[in-house]
């Protein structure tokens, strides 16, 4: 049933390695962008709040496929933006990461904002009374507690991001979903086996992540 894996024609491990790279790079970028958006959404500056709110409410309601296609067609083919990539494969890989960051950052922002709302207002007011600026209060007082409160939700965002990397196949990024499509076309006699291989691969990627971050969430939870 799994003879196609022994033929050497398909690099399954290589395809999943691309998926892992997409996930890791996008996760780091989404965390940074999500923190910035969360800071904007709770900022005392009206313009920053308006931008953060408008961006989050707009981008998270755009289909991810449309967003990644927009990066490929709009940024690369129309504007010629390559993100310092050399070949088309590398350019599409980087554009896919950009699209995933732009989309996933909105969910990171909302998770963090819910964590920020769990921090007692009195702590921020006391810090401001001591002379700390808004950004110092956010960085030193609020965000450390907010992160501890939302490890679980952020784990769900990371798992969703891992599965969302399959959308990168729409612009030709050679990750697991693109290889699965090729194998389904070529190995019509072993459709169930192909599905089983890739389903198992994604379970291996996501299940340990959920279990580990679930344990971390319990360990660092803020006792109130």
DRENPA-3360 file (N, C-alpha, C; in nm, 2 decimals, always signed):
BEGIN
1 = XXXXXXXX = +0.08/-0.12/+0.00/+0.00/+0.00/+0.00/+0.09/+0.13/+0.00 ~ +0.20/+0.12/+0.07/+0.29/+0.24/+0.08/+0.41/+0.22/+0.00 ~ +0.40/+0.15/-0.11/+0.52/+0.13/-0.20/+0.57/+0.26/-0.26 ~ +0.48/+0.36/-0.28/+0.52/+0.48/-0.34/+0.62/+0.56/-0.26 ~ +0.63/+0.53/-0.13/+0.72/+0.60/-0.04/+0.86/+0.54/-0.06 ~ +0.87/+0.42/-0.11/+1.00/+0.35/-0.12/+1.06/+0.38/-0.26 ~ +0.99/+0.44/-0.35/+1.03/+0.46/-0.49/+1.14/+0.57/-0.50 ~ +1.14/+0.66/-0.40/+1.24/+0.77/-0.40/+1.19/+0.88/-0.49;
9 = XXXXXXXX = +1.07/+0.87/-0.55/+1.02/+0.97/-0.64/+0.97/+1.10/-0.56 ~ +0.92/+1.07/-0.44/+0.86/+1.18/-0.36/+0.95/+1.21/-0.23 ~ +0.98/+1.34/-0.21/+1.05/+1.38/-0.09/+0.95/+1.43/+0.01 ~ +0.89/+1.33/+0.08/+0.79/+1.37/+0.18/+0.85/+1.44/+0.30 ~ +0.97/+1.40/+0.35/+1.03/+1.46/+0.46/+1.08/+1.61/+0.42 ~ +1.12/+1.62/+0.30/+1.16/+1.76/+0.25/+1.04/+1.85/+0.24 ~ +0.93/+1.80/+0.20/+0.81/+1.88/+0.19/+0.76/+1.92/+0.33 ~ +0.77/+1.83/+0.43/+0.73/+1.86/+0.56/+0.83/+1.96/+0.63;
17 = XXXXXXXX = +0.96/+1.95/+0.59/+1.06/+2.04/+0.64/+1.02/+2.19/+0.59 ~ +0.98/+2.20/+0.47/+0.93/+2.33/+0.42/+0.82/+2.38/+0.50 ~ +0.72/+2.29/+0.54/+0.61/+2.33/+0.62/+0.66/+2.37/+0.76 ~ +0.75/+2.30/+0.81/+0.81/+2.34/+0.94/+0.87/+2.48/+0.94 ~ +0.95/+2.51/+0.83/+1.01/+2.64/+0.81/+0.91/+2.75/+0.80 ~ +0.81/+2.72/+0.72/+0.70/+2.82/+0.70/+0.64/+2.85/+0.84 ~ +0.61/+2.75/+0.92/+0.55/+2.77/+1.05/+0.64/+2.85/+1.14 ~ +0.77/+2.81/+1.15/+0.86/+2.88/+1.24/+0.88/+3.02/+1.21;
25 = XXXXXXXX = +0.91/+3.05/+1.08/+0.93/+3.19/+1.04/+0.80/+3.27/+1.06 ~ +0.69/+3.22/+1.02/+0.56/+3.29/+1.03/+0.53/+3.31/+1.18 ~ +0.56/+3.21/+1.26/+0.52/+3.22/+1.40/+0.60/+3.33/+1.47 ~ +0.73/+3.34/+1.44/+0.81/+3.45/+1.50/+0.76/+3.59/+1.45 ~ +0.74/+3.60/+1.32/+0.69/+3.72/+1.26/+0.55/+3.76/+1.31 ~ +0.46/+3.66/+1.33/+0.33/+3.69/+1.37/+0.33/+3.73/+1.52 ~ +0.42/+3.68/+1.60/+0.43/+3.72/+1.74/+0.47/+3.86/+1.75 ~ +0.57/+3.90/+1.67/+0.62/+4.04/+1.68/+0.51/+4.13/+1.63;
33 = XXXXXXXX = +0.45/+4.10/+1.52/+0.35/+4.19/+1.46/+0.22/+4.19/+1.55 ~ +0.19/+4.08/+1.61/+0.07/+4.07/+1.70/+0.09/+4.16/+1.82 ~ +0.21/+4.15/+1.88/+0.24/+4.24/+1.99/+0.23/+4.39/+1.96 ~ +0.28/+4.42/+1.84/+0.27/+4.56/+1.80/+0.13/+4.60/+1.78 ~ +0.05/+4.52/+1.72/-0.09/+4.55/+1.70/-0.17/+4.56/+1.83 ~ -0.14/+4.47/+1.92/-0.20/+4.47/+2.06/-0.17/+4.60/+2.13 ~ -0.04/+4.64/+2.12/+0.00/+4.77/+2.18/-0.08/+4.89/+2.11 ~ -0.10/+4.88/+1.98/-0.18/+4.99/+1.92/-0.32/+4.99/+1.97;
41 = XXXXXXXX = -0.38/+4.87/+1.98/-0.52/+4.86/+2.02/-0.55/+4.91/+2.16 ~ -0.45/+4.91/+2.25/-0.47/+4.96/+2.38/-0.40/+5.09/+2.40 ~ -0.35/+5.15/+2.30/-0.27/+5.28/+2.31/-0.36/+5.39/+2.34 ~ -0.31/+5.49/+2.41/-0.39/+5.61/+2.44/-0.40/+5.71/+2.32 ~ -0.32/+5.68/+2.21/-0.32/+5.76/+2.09/-0.43/+5.72/+2.00 ~ -0.53/+5.80/+1.97/-0.65/+5.76/+1.89/-0.61/+5.71/+1.76 ~ -0.51/+5.77/+1.69/-0.48/+5.73/+1.55/-0.42/+5.59/+1.55 ~ -0.34/+5.55/+1.65/-0.29/+5.42/+1.66/-0.40/+5.32/+1.69;
49 = XXXXXXXX = -0.49/+5.35/+1.78/-0.60/+5.27/+1.81/-0.69/+5.24/+1.69 ~ -0.71/+5.35/+1.61/-0.79/+5.34/+1.49/-0.73/+5.25/+1.39 ~ -0.59/+5.26/+1.37/-0.52/+5.18/+1.28/-0.52/+5.03/+1.32 ~ -0.49/+5.01/+1.45/-0.49/+4.87/+1.50/-0.63/+4.80/+1.49 ~ -0.73/+4.87/+1.52/-0.87/+4.82/+1.51/-0.91/+4.79/+1.37 ~ -0.88/+4.89/+1.28/-0.92/+4.87/+1.14/-0.84/+4.76/+1.08 ~ -0.71/+4.75/+1.11/-0.63/+4.65/+1.04/-0.68/+4.51/+1.09 ~ -0.70/+4.49/+1.22/-0.74/+4.36/+1.27/-0.87/+4.32/+1.22;
57 = XXXXXXXX = -0.97/+4.41/+1.22/-1.11/+4.37/+1.18/-1.11/+4.35/+1.03 ~ -1.02/+4.41/+0.95/-1.03/+4.39/+0.81/-0.95/+4.26/+0.77 ~ -0.83/+4.25/+0.81/-0.74/+4.14/+0.76/-0.79/+4.01/+0.81 ~ -0.84/+4.00/+0.94/-0.87/+3.86/+0.98/-1.00/+3.81/+0.92 ~ -1.07/+3.90/+0.85/-1.20/+3.86/+0.78/-1.17/+3.84/+0.63 ~ -1.04/+3.85/+0.58/-1.01/+3.82/+0.44/-0.96/+3.68/+0.44 ~ -1.01/+3.60/+0.34/-0.97/+3.46/+0.33/-0.82/+3.46/+0.31 ~ -0.75/+3.36/+0.38/-0.60/+3.35/+0.38/-0.56/+3.33/+0.24;
65 = XXXXXXXX = -0.63/+3.24/+0.16/-0.59/+3.22/+0.02/-0.59/+3.34/-0.06 ~ -0.69/+3.43/-0.04/-0.69/+3.55/-0.11/-0.57/+3.64/-0.07 ~ -0.54/+3.64/+0.05/-0.43/+3.73/+0.10/-0.30/+3.68/+0.05 ~ -0.27/+3.55/+0.04/-0.14/+3.50/-0.01/-0.14/+3.52/-0.16 ~ -0.25/+3.50/-0.23/-0.25/+3.53/-0.37/-0.23/+3.68/-0.40 ~ -0.28/+3.76/-0.31/-0.26/+3.91/-0.33/-0.11/+3.94/-0.31 ~ -0.04/+3.88/-0.22/+0.10/+3.90/-0.20/+0.18/+3.86/-0.33 ~ +0.14/+3.74/-0.38/+0.21/+3.69/-0.50/+0.18/+3.78/-0.63;
73 = XXXXXXXX = +0.05/+3.81/-0.65/+0.01/+3.88/-0.77/+0.04/+4.03/-0.76 ~ +0.00/+4.08/-0.64/+0.01/+4.23/-0.62/+0.15/+4.27/-0.60 ~ +0.22/+4.21/-0.50/+0.36/+4.26/-0.46/+0.46/+4.21/-0.56 ~ +0.46/+4.09/-0.60/+0.56/+4.03/-0.69/+0.54/+4.06/-0.84 ~ +0.43/+4.02/-0.89/+0.40/+4.03/-1.03/+0.37/+4.17/-1.08 ~ +0.30/+4.25/-0.99/+0.26/+4.38/-1.03/+0.37/+4.49/-0.99 ~ +0.41/+4.48/-0.86/+0.50/+4.58/-0.81/+0.65/+4.54/-0.82 ~ +0.67/+4.41/-0.85/+0.81/+4.37/-0.86/+0.88/+4.35/-0.73;
81 = XXXXXXXX = +0.81/+4.34/-0.62/+0.88/+4.33/-0.49/+0.92/+4.18/-0.47 ~ +1.04/+4.16/-0.45/+1.09/+4.02/-0.44/+1.14/+3.98/-0.30 ~ +1.14/+4.08/-0.20/+1.19/+4.05/-0.07/+1.33/+3.99/-0.06 ~ +1.41/+4.04/-0.15/+1.55/+4.00/-0.16/+1.57/+3.85/-0.20 ~ +1.46/+3.79/-0.26/+1.47/+3.65/-0.31/+1.54/+3.64/-0.44 ~ +1.60/+3.53/-0.47/+1.67/+3.51/-0.60/+1.58/+3.45/-0.71 ~ +1.54/+3.32/-0.68/+1.45/+3.26/-0.78/+1.30/+3.27/-0.74 ~ +1.22/+3.22/-0.83/+1.07/+3.23/-0.81/+1.03/+3.15/-0.69;
89 = XXXXXXXX = +1.10/+3.03/-0.66/+1.06/+2.95/-0.55/+1.09/+3.02/-0.42 ~ +1.21/+3.08/-0.41/+1.24/+3.15/-0.29/+1.16/+3.28/-0.27 ~ +1.12/+3.35/-0.38/+1.04/+3.46/-0.37/+0.90/+3.43/-0.32 ~ +0.84/+3.32/-0.38/+0.71/+3.28/-0.33/+0.71/+3.23/-0.19 ~ +0.82/+3.16/-0.15/+0.83/+3.12/-0.01/+0.83/+3.24/+0.09 ~ +0.90/+3.34/+0.05/+0.90/+3.46/+0.14/+0.77/+3.54/+0.14 ~ +0.71/+3.54/+0.02/+0.58/+3.61/+0.01/+0.47/+3.53/+0.09 ~ +0.48/+3.40/+0.09/+0.39/+3.32/+0.17/+0.40/+3.35/+0.31;
97 = XXXXXXXX = +0.53/+3.36/+0.36/+0.55/+3.39/+0.50/+0.49/+3.53/+0.53 ~ +0.51/+3.63/+0.44/+0.46/+3.76/+0.46/+0.30/+3.76/+0.48 ~ +0.24/+3.68/+0.39/+0.09/+3.67/+0.40/+0.05/+3.60/+0.52 ~ +0.12/+3.50/+0.57/+0.08/+3.43/+0.69/+0.10/+3.52/+0.81 ~ +0.21/+3.60/+0.81/+0.23/+3.69/+0.92/+0.12/+3.80/+0.93 ~ +0.09/+3.85/+0.81/-0.01/+3.96/+0.81/-0.15/+3.90/+0.86 ~ -0.18/+3.78/+0.83/-0.31/+3.72/+0.87/-0.30/+3.67/+1.02 ~ -0.20/+3.59/+1.05/-0.19/+3.53/+1.18/-0.17/+3.63/+1.29;
105 = XXXXXXXX = -0.10/+3.74/+1.26/-0.07/+3.85/+1.36/-0.20/+3.91/+1.42 ~ -0.31/+3.91/+1.34/-0.43/+3.96/+1.39/-0.49/+3.87/+1.50 ~ -0.47/+3.74/+1.49/-0.52/+3.65/+1.59/-0.43/+3.65/+1.72 ~ -0.30/+3.67/+1.69/-0.21/+3.69/+1.81/-0.25/+3.81/+1.88 ~ -0.28/+3.92/+1.81/-0.32/+4.05/+1.87/-0.44/+4.03/+1.96 ~ -0.54/+3.96/+1.91/-0.67/+3.95/+1.98/-0.65/+3.86/+2.11 ~ -0.56/+3.76/+2.09/-0.53/+3.67/+2.21/-0.46/+3.75/+2.32 ~ -0.36/+3.83/+2.27/-0.29/+3.92/+2.37/-0.38/+4.02/+2.43;
113 = XXXXXXXX = -0.46/+4.08/+2.35/-0.55/+4.18/+2.41/-0.64/+4.13/+2.51 ~ -0.69/+4.00/+2.49/-0.77/+3.94/+2.60/-0.69/+3.92/+2.72 ~ -0.56/+3.89/+2.71/-0.47/+3.87/+2.82/-0.44/+4.00/+2.89 ~ -0.43/+4.11/+2.81/-0.41/+4.24/+2.87/-0.53/+4.28/+2.96 ~ -0.65/+4.24/+2.91/-0.77/+4.28/+2.99/-0.78/+4.21/+3.12 ~ -0.70/+4.10/+3.14/-0.70/+4.03/+3.27/-0.61/+4.09/+3.37 ~ -0.53/+4.18/+3.33/-0.44/+4.25/+3.42/-0.51/+4.36/+3.49 ~ -0.52/+4.36/+3.63/-0.59/+4.46/+3.70/-0.55/+4.61/+3.66;
121 = XXXXXXXX = -0.64/+4.69/+3.64/-0.62/+4.83/+3.60/-0.53/+4.90/+3.70 ~ -0.55/+4.87/+3.83/-0.48/+4.93/+3.93/-0.33/+4.92/+3.92 ~ -0.28/+4.81/+3.86/-0.14/+4.79/+3.85/-0.08/+4.89/+3.74 ~ -0.15/+4.91/+3.63/-0.11/+5.01/+3.53/-0.11/+5.15/+3.59 ~ -0.22/+5.18/+3.66/-0.23/+5.31/+3.72/-0.12/+5.34/+3.82 ~ -0.08/+5.24/+3.90/+0.02/+5.25/+4.00/+0.16/+5.28/+3.93 ~ +0.18/+5.20/+3.82/+0.30/+5.22/+3.74/+0.31/+5.36/+3.68 ~ +0.20/+5.41/+3.63/+0.20/+5.54/+3.57/+0.22/+5.65/+3.68;
129 = XXXXXXXX = +0.17/+5.62/+3.80/+0.19/+5.72/+3.91/+0.34/+5.72/+3.95 ~ +0.41/+5.62/+3.93/+0.55/+5.61/+3.96/+0.64/+5.68/+3.85 ~ +0.57/+5.73/+3.74/+0.64/+5.80/+3.64/+0.68/+5.72/+3.51 ~ +0.63/+5.59/+3.50/+0.66/+5.51/+3.39/+0.57/+5.56/+3.27 ~ +0.63/+5.56/+3.15/+0.55/+5.59/+3.03/+0.46/+5.48/+2.99 ~ +0.37/+5.50/+2.90/+0.28/+5.40/+2.85/+0.35/+5.27/+2.80 ~ +0.45/+5.29/+2.72/+0.52/+5.18/+2.67/+0.60/+5.11/+2.77 ~ +0.65/+5.18/+2.87/+0.72/+5.11/+2.98/+0.63/+5.03/+3.06;
137 = XXXXXXXX = +0.51/+5.08/+3.09/+0.40/+5.01/+3.16/+0.37/+4.88/+3.08 ~ +0.35/+4.90/+2.95/+0.31/+4.78/+2.87/+0.42/+4.68/+2.87 ~ +0.54/+4.72/+2.86/+0.66/+4.62/+2.84/+0.69/+4.56/+2.97 ~ +0.69/+4.63/+3.08/+0.74/+4.58/+3.21/+0.63/+4.52/+3.30 ~ +0.51/+4.58/+3.29/+0.40/+4.54/+3.38/+0.30/+4.45/+3.32 ~ +0.24/+4.50/+3.21/+0.12/+4.44/+3.15/+0.15/+4.32/+3.06 ~ +0.24/+4.33/+2.96/+0.27/+4.22/+2.87/+0.32/+4.09/+2.94 ~ +0.41/+4.10/+3.03/+0.46/+3.98/+3.10/+0.34/+3.90/+3.16;
145 = XXXXXXXX = +0.25/+3.97/+3.22/+0.13/+3.90/+3.28/+0.03/+3.85/+3.17 ~ +0.02/+3.93/+3.07/-0.07/+3.90/+2.96/-0.03/+3.77/+2.89 ~ +0.10/+3.76/+2.86/+0.16/+3.64/+2.80/+0.13/+3.52/+2.88 ~ +0.15/+3.53/+3.01/+0.12/+3.41/+3.10/-0.02/+3.37/+3.10 ~ -0.11/+3.46/+3.07/-0.25/+3.43/+3.08/-0.30/+3.37/+2.94 ~ -0.23/+3.39/+2.84/-0.28/+3.35/+2.70/-0.19/+3.25/+2.64 ~ -0.11/+3.17/+2.71/-0.03/+3.06/+2.65/-0.12/+2.96/+2.58 ~ -0.23/+2.93/+2.64/-0.32/+2.83/+2.57/-0.38/+2.88/+2.44;
153 = XXXXXXXX = -0.44/+3.00/+2.44/-0.49/+3.06/+2.31/-0.38/+3.08/+2.21 ~ -0.26/+3.12/+2.25/-0.15/+3.13/+2.15/-0.11/+2.99/+2.10 ~ -0.12/+2.89/+2.18/-0.09/+2.75/+2.13/-0.19/+2.72/+2.02 ~ -0.32/+2.75/+2.04/-0.42/+2.72/+1.94/-0.39/+2.80/+1.81 ~ -0.34/+2.92/+1.82/-0.31/+3.00/+1.70/-0.19/+2.94/+1.63 ~ -0.09/+2.89/+1.71/+0.02/+2.82/+1.64/-0.02/+2.69/+1.57 ~ -0.11/+2.62/+1.63/-0.16/+2.50/+1.56/-0.23/+2.53/+1.44 ~ -0.32/+2.63/+1.45/-0.39/+2.68/+1.33/-0.29/+2.73/+1.22;
161 = XXXXXXXX = -0.19/+2.80/+1.26/-0.09/+2.84/+1.16/-0.02/+2.73/+1.09 ~ +0.01/+2.62/+1.17/+0.08/+2.50/+1.11/-0.01/+2.45/+1.00 ~ -0.14/+2.44/+1.02/-0.23/+2.38/+0.92/-0.26/+2.48/+0.81 ~ -0.25/+2.61/+0.84/-0.27/+2.72/+0.74/-0.16/+2.72/+0.64 ~ -0.04/+2.67/+0.67/+0.07/+2.67/+0.58/+0.04/+2.60/+0.45 ~ -0.06/+2.51/+0.45/-0.10/+2.44/+0.33/-0.15/+2.53/+0.22 ~ -0.20/+2.65/+0.26/-0.25/+2.75/+0.16/-0.14/+2.80/+0.08 ~ -0.01/+2.79/+0.13/+0.10/+2.84/+0.05/+0.12/+2.76/-0.08;
169 = XXXXXXXX = +0.06/+2.64/-0.09/+0.06/+2.57/-0.21/+0.00/+2.64/-0.33 ~ -0.09/+2.73/-0.30/-0.16/+2.80/-0.41/-0.07/+2.89/-0.49 ~ +0.05/+2.93/-0.44/+0.14/+3.01/-0.51/+0.27/+2.92/-0.54 ~ +0.26/+2.79/-0.53/+0.37/+2.70/-0.57/+0.48/+2.68/-0.47 ~ +0.45/+2.71/-0.35/+0.55/+2.68/-0.25/+0.55/+2.53/-0.22 ~ +0.67/+2.46/-0.23/+0.68/+2.32/-0.23/+0.67/+2.26/-0.09 ~ +0.56/+2.28/-0.02/+0.54/+2.23/+0.11/+0.45/+2.10/+0.10 ~ +0.40/+2.05/+0.21/+0.34/+1.92/+0.22/+0.21/+1.92/+0.13;
177 = XXXXXXXX = +0.13/+2.02/+0.13/+0.00/+2.01/+0.06/+0.03/+2.01/-0.09 ~ +0.13/+2.07/-0.14/+0.16/+2.07/-0.28/+0.20/+1.93/-0.33 ~ +0.29/+1.87/-0.24/+0.33/+1.73/-0.27/+0.22/+1.64/-0.26 ~ +0.13/+1.65/-0.17/+0.01/+1.57/-0.16/-0.07/+1.57/-0.28 ~ -0.09/+1.69/-0.33/-0.17/+1.71/-0.46/-0.10/+1.63/-0.57 ~ +0.03/+1.65/-0.58/+0.10/+1.57/-0.69/+0.09/+1.42/-0.67 ~ +0.10/+1.38/-0.55/+0.09/+1.23/-0.52/-0.05/+1.18/-0.55 ~ -0.16/+1.26/-0.52/-0.29/+1.22/-0.54/-0.32/+1.20/-0.69;
185 = XXXXXXXX = -0.25/+1.29/-0.77/-0.27/+1.28/-0.92/-0.20/+1.16/-0.98 ~ -0.08/+1.13/-0.92/+0.00/+1.02/-0.97/-0.03/+0.88/-0.91 ~ -0.07/+0.88/-0.79/-0.09/+0.75/-0.72/-0.24/+0.73/-0.69 ~ -0.32/+0.72/-0.80/-0.46/+0.71/-0.79/-0.51/+0.58/-0.72 ~ -0.42/+0.48/-0.73/-0.45/+0.35/-0.67/-0.43/+0.34/-0.52 ~ -0.37/+0.45/-0.47/-0.33/+0.45/-0.32/-0.38/+0.58/-0.26 ~ -0.50/+0.63/-0.29/-0.54/+0.75/-0.24/-0.55/+0.75/-0.09 ~ -0.61/+0.65/-0.03/-0.62/+0.64/+0.12/-0.48/+0.64/+0.18;
193 = XXXXXXXX = -0.39/+0.57/+0.13/-0.25/+0.57/+0.18/-0.19/+0.71/+0.18 ~ -0.21/+0.78/+0.07/-0.15/+0.92/+0.06/-0.21/+1.01/+0.17 ~ -0.35/+1.00/+0.18/-0.41/+1.08/+0.28/-0.36/+1.05/+0.42 ~ -0.34/+0.92/+0.44/-0.30/+0.87/+0.58/-0.16/+0.92/+0.61 ~ -0.07/+0.92/+0.51/+0.07/+0.97/+0.53/+0.07/+1.12/+0.57 ~ +0.00/+1.20/+0.50/+0.00/+1.34/+0.53/-0.08/+1.38/+0.65 ~ -0.19/+1.31/+0.68/-0.26/+1.33/+0.80/-0.17/+1.30/+0.92 ~ -0.10/+1.18/+0.91/-0.01/+1.15/+1.02/+0.10/+1.25/+1.04;
201 = XXXXXXXX = +0.15/+1.30/+0.93/+0.25/+1.40/+0.93/+0.21/+1.53/+1.01 ~ +0.09/+1.57/+0.98/+0.04/+1.69/+1.05/+0.00/+1.67/+1.19 ~ -0.04/+1.55/+1.22/-0.06/+1.51/+1.36/+0.07/+1.51/+1.44 ~ +0.17/+1.46/+1.38/+0.31/+1.46/+1.44/+0.35/+1.61/+1.47 ~ +0.32/+1.70/+1.38/+0.36/+1.84/+1.39/+0.28/+1.91/+1.50 ~ +0.15/+1.88/+1.50/+0.06/+1.97/+1.59/+0.03/+1.91/+1.73 ~ +0.02/+1.78/+1.74/-0.01/+1.72/+1.87/+0.09/+1.75/+1.98 ~ +0.22/+1.73/+1.95/+0.32/+1.76/+2.06/+0.32/+1.91/+2.09;
209 = XXXXXXXX = +0.30/+1.99/+1.99/+0.29/+2.14/+2.02/+0.18/+2.17/+2.12 ~ +0.06/+2.11/+2.09/-0.05/+2.14/+2.18/-0.03/+2.08/+2.32 ~ +0.03/+1.96/+2.33/+0.05/+1.90/+2.46/+0.15/+1.98/+2.54 ~ +0.26/+2.02/+2.47/+0.37/+2.10/+2.54/+0.32/+2.23/+2.59 ~ +0.26/+2.31/+2.50/+0.21/+2.44/+2.54/+0.10/+2.44/+2.64 ~ +0.02/+2.33/+2.63/-0.09/+2.31/+2.73/-0.02/+2.29/+2.87 ~ +0.08/+2.22/+2.88/+0.16/+2.20/+3.01/+0.22/+2.33/+3.05 ~ +0.28/+2.40/+2.96/+0.34/+2.53/+2.99/+0.23/+2.63/+3.04;
217 = XXXXXXXX = +0.11/+2.63/+2.98/+0.01/+2.72/+3.02/-0.03/+2.69/+3.17 ~ -0.04/+2.57/+3.21/-0.07/+2.53/+3.35/+0.04/+2.58/+3.44 ~ +0.16/+2.56/+3.40/+0.28/+2.60/+3.48/+0.29/+2.75/+3.51 ~ +0.26/+2.83/+3.41/+0.28/+2.97/+3.42/+0.15/+3.05/+3.44 ~ +0.04/+2.98/+3.46/-0.09/+3.05/+3.48/-0.08/+3.15/+3.60 ~ -0.13/+3.27/+3.58/-0.14/+3.36/+3.69/-0.25/+3.33/+3.79 ~ -0.21/+3.31/+3.91/-0.31/+3.28/+4.01/-0.37/+3.41/+4.06 ~ -0.50/+3.42/+4.05/-0.57/+3.55/+4.09/-0.67/+3.52/+4.19;
% end
